[in-house]
Amino acid sequence: MIYAADFILPITSSPIKNGAVFVKEGHIMAIGEASSLTASYPDEEVHNFKKSILMPGLVNLHSHLECSSFGFLAKPAPFSDWLKEMIKAGYAMGKDDWLQAARQGIKKSLAAGMTCIADITRTGAGLHAITEINMPALAYLEVVAVDDKNLLDAVADLLEKVKGFWAITTTSELKLGISPHSPYSLSSSALNALSEISSEYELPITIHLAESKAEVDLISKGDGQLADLVQGRLDLDVIKQGGSGKSPAFFLDSFGLIRNSLIAAHGVWLNENDIELLKRRGSSVVLCPTSNELLRVGEAPVAKFIQQGLKVGIGTDSLASNPEYDLFAEIRKVRSIFSKQSAMEKSALKEDEVDLSSKRLIEMITIDAATILGFSDRLGSIEPGKRADLVVIDFSSTSFTNPYDFLVESASKSMISHTILGGEIVYYR
């Protein structure tokens, strides 16, 4: 099969006007001008996407597929109030409900051009839904609401899941990780145990970190709105001791959880010392501006992340806190936040050190995200030998000169006409 379009956007090389991609057995065999490829492979069927950009599939670095039926919660609310409603909604779900929700999330992901995700699953439903569609992913088994009373049972349950899922996640395109939910939903003993399990089984980690001011208050001082919510449900020594006197990042670091394999989700309240710590440890942070806005937790210090050279990615979070579910919308918000913060700081750094060009933003939802997940040799760009995971952007209603600027300034999931996974069209409108 040859897929042709007005523009091919390989990401790691220059855009190709009137280009094409030759696909065979789910992988990219060749890329070039359409006239050249069709002449070289005259027997191949040609699918020509007119008035379109053909680019790598998008990589979503933070999702909760199994929470995709919680869209009714996606309305502006204080974080602690929203979290309380999330807990209540979860109690009403059965095993089949979680799986159906995860399948719904997969459909919405494909419609939004996402062909690889970092997904957090507490029940395992997200991982099952991912394997059904054969989508590349890093699936994190979540551990939440564990204190010393239920620690042994929680660890046994996690190890059983790890061993149960191990066989289906040892392929090159599906990886397993663990997700200690957050510093405020696990006891110190639980955090320490999860750190040891991660190291022993070489499992990457993702954690909700410094998402809200209430989290900072709970970890540093042992009080605040979140402490009030958690105290009735969990017996946390950090609350009993009146706080740790540390930021959430340094608190986690005391358990060895700030490490190279860590993807810290949100990072809204990370300070400069936290950022330096994450950079030194080789950790990444994933930005979720729409979710942060909806839950009124503030804006992540994007400019400082970029200026200090922290590895940064972008995610949607779940449909419970992001009704848009659109990575193009997310990158626009990231650019807006970066521009505003840079102007306020009147940074004297060199321009190339604070660059957040259109190209770099697109890289953040393709090749950079693939690199963070350890998939850059398989996906994230259009190159021979990589998976044929592609997305088609219809620009029939507009015109442009620079495809990167167009995508950042104007594209949305509504412009996605086709999503291609492993060489096969799995979504079209």
QUIVENWO-V617176 format. One record per run of one state. SS is the DSSP state (alpha for helix, beta for strand, coil for the rest). FROM is the first residue (numbers start at 0). LEN is the number of residues. If there is no record, write none. Layout:
ss: {SS:SS}
from: {FROM:FROM}
len: {LEN:LEN}
This chain:
ss: {coil:beta:coil:beta:coil:beta:alpha:coil:beta:coil:beta:coil:alpha:coil:alpha:coil:alpha:coil:alpha:coil:beta:coil:alpha:coil:beta:coil:beta:coil:alpha:coil:beta:coil:beta:coil:beta:coil:alpha:coil:beta:coil:alpha:coil:alpha:coil:alpha:coil:alpha:coil:beta:coil:alpha:coil:beta:coil:alpha:coil:alpha:coil:beta:coil:alpha:coil:alpha:coil:alpha:coil:alpha:coil:beta:coil:beta:coil:alpha:coil:alpha:beta:coil:beta:coil}
from: {0:1:9:15:24:26:33:40:45:56:57:63:64:67:70:73:78:91:94:111:113:121:124:133:135:143:145:146:150:169:173:180:181:182:185:186:187:201:203:209:212:221:224:231:236:240:247:253:261:266:271:281:283:287:288:294:301:307:310:314:326:345:350:353:357:364:366:373:386:387:389:394:402:410:412:415:421:423:428}
len: {1:8:6:9:2:7:7:5:11:1:6:1:3:3:3:5:13:3:17:2:8:3:9:2:8:2:1:4:19:4:7:1:1:3:1:1:14:2:6:3:9:3:7:5:4:7:6:8:5:5:10:2:4:1:6:7:6:3:4:12:19:5:3:4:7:2:7:13:1:2:5:8:8:2:3:6:2:5:1}
